[in-house]
Amino acid sequence: MRRRVRVSATDPLAPVLAALSHGCGGTSDYDLNPEITLPPGRRLRPAGVLVPVVYRGSEARVILTKRSSALKHHPGQIAFPGGKQDAADVDIRATALREAHEEIGLSPDTVDILGNLPRHETVTGFDVTPVLARIHAPFIPRPDHGEVAEVFDVPLSHLMDPGRYRVEKRRWQGVWRRYYAVPFGPYYIWGATARILRMMAAMAGRS
C-alpha cells in the first residue's frame, strides 16, 4: 500500500500539481514542426518514464540520466529513466518504476507518485506517459552501465524557468526538425526530455 502523499503550498512542485488538477493537453515531438502531416490511424507503443524529484536541503532537483554510448537507440542522450511498457506491468506507473529500478537502482519503496503528467508522442512512435514522483529517502544511484553512462540531477528552478529554453533544429531523416533544448553545465538536454520539462514549466506558469 502506497503512502498518502501531501504537497505543501510552498513546495516547488505545487504549481505543477495545481495545473495538473485543472487538466492539461499532451505534447508531441511535432509541436514545433506543424508542416509535418501525421498519418491517420497511426499506432503508438505505450511507454512510461519517471520524473524523479529529490530534495537536497531546501532545493528540489530532477534526476536525469545520460544514456550509454553503446546503445543502438539515442546513444549518449539525456533522458528520464523509463522505457516501453511490458505485458507484465499492471499500469504505466509500474512501467516507470520498474525501469527506474533497473536503470538507476531506485527502489519503488522510496518513491511517492504525485501524478501522471500529460502524455507525449515521440517521432520514434512512442506514446510516453511521464510519471511525476518525489523521492522520500536517501538515494545513491546504481546505474546499469549497459544502459546508463551517468546519473545526475538538475535544479528544478532551472528547469521551471521558460527563459532557459531555446528552439534549435537539425536534420533528421532528411528533414529539418525543430526541438526544445535546455542546457545545464556540460549536459545538453534536448528533444522529448526537454519538451516534457518545458511542458512542466508552462504548467507551473499557468497555475
N, C-alpha and C positions, 0 to 999 in steps of 0.2 A: 504494500500500500504506500503510495507516494505521499510525501509531506504536503501539508496545505501551505501554499506559498502566498506571502503577503509582500507587497512592494510599497514602500512609503512614498508619500508625495514628493519627498526630496531626493529619492533615488533617481539617478540619471537615466534609468530605463523607463521611468514613469510616463514621460511624454509619448514614447513609442507605444506602450501598452494602452494608453488612453486613446490614441489614434486607432489602434487595432480594434478596440471595442466598438468604434463607430463604423467599422467596415472600410476596407481598402481594396482597390483593384490590383491585379497582378502585374508583373513586369515581364520584359522579354529582351533577349539579345537584339531583337529587331527594333526596339523603341527608337533608336537614333537613325534607323535606316528605313524610312517609310516607303521608299521606292521599291523595296523588295516585296513581291507578291507571294504570300504563303499558299501552298496548295490546300484546297478544301479537303476536309476529311483526313488530314494527316494524323498519324498515331504517334503519341509521345510515350516514352518509357518513364515510369514514376521513379523518382529519386528523392532522397532526404539528406539534408546537410544540417549539422548542428552549428548554431551561432553561440558559442560558449563565452560567457562574460565572467571574469574573475575580478575580485576586488583586492587591490594591493593598497592597504591603508584605506584612505577615503577615495582612491581613484579606481574607477571601473575601466577594465581593459578587455579587449576582444582577442581571443586566442585564434590564431590562424596557422596554417602550415605552408611550407614550401615543398612542393611535390618533387619526388625523386627525378633526377635527370635520366634515369634508366627506364622510366615508364613510357609506354607506347603512346598514350594519350595525354596531352597537356604537360609534358615534362618540364620541370622547373618552375611551373606557375604557382602563384599564391592561391590558396583555396581554403574553404572551410573543411573540417573533417566531415566526410559523408560519402555517399555513393548510391548506386541503384538499389531499389527495393527488391528483397528476396522473397520468395514464396513463403518462407517460414516466419517472416516479420509480421507481427499482428497488426501493425499500422505503420505509418510513415515516421512517427516519433521513434518507434522501435528501430527502424532502419537507421535513423540519425544517431541514436545512442549506441547501437551495435557498431556502426562504422567508426564512431569516435573512440570507442573502446579498443577496436582493432588497430586503428591508425596511430593513436597518440596515448593509449593506455589510460583513458579517462573512464573511471568506474561509473556506471549508471547510478550507483547508490550515492554519489557525491553531487548529483545534478538535480536542480529544480527546474522543471519545464515551466516556462512562463507563457508560452503560446506559439501557435503556428503563424508565421508571417505570410503575407501574400505569396502565391506561387510564382515561379519564374520559368519561362521557356527558354531553352538554350538552342543555339544553332546546331548543336550536335544531336538534337532530337530528344532531350530530356525535359520532363515536367518536374521541376525541382521545388520541393517544399522546404523552406528554411525554418528550422525549429529554434526559437529563441530560448536560451537556458542560462541559468545562473549556477555557478559552482559554489557550493557552500562548505567545502572542506579543503584543506591544503592539497595542492595538486603538483606533482612532479611528473613532467612529460616522459613517456617511454615510447618513443616513436618506432613504428615498424619501418626499418630503414629500406625495406623493399619498395615502400610506397612514399615515405616521408623523409625528406632530407633534413628538415629543420622544423621545430615548433617555436613560435614566437608570439608576442602579444603587442597590441597597439592600443594607445589610449582611446577610449570611447569618445572622448571630447574631440579628438582629431577626426574621427570618422563621422561624427554627427554635425560637422561644420560643412555646409554645402560649398563654401568657398574653397575648400581643399580639393574639390573635384574638377577635373578638366575633361574635355572631349577630345579624343585623339582618333586616328584612323590608320588602318593598314590593309594591305591586300590579303584576302582570304579566298581561296578557290577562284582566283582571277578577278575578284570583285572588291572594290574598296568598301570597307565596313567601318563605321564609326562606333566608338565604345567609350565608356567612362574609365577613368584612371584616377587613383588616389594614392600617390606615392607616399611612403613613410620611411625616412632614412634610406637604407640600402634596398628596401623592399618595394618592388613595382607591383602594386595591386591593381588589377585591371579586369576587364571582361565581366563575366557573370558575377564574380565575387564583388567587384566594385559596384556593379549595378544593384545588387541586393543591399549593399551597405548604403548606397545613395538613396535607395527607397526608404531605408530606416531613417536617414537624415531628413528626408522630406516628411515622413510621418511625424517626427519629433517637432518639426516646424509648424505642422498643421494643428497640433494639439492645443 
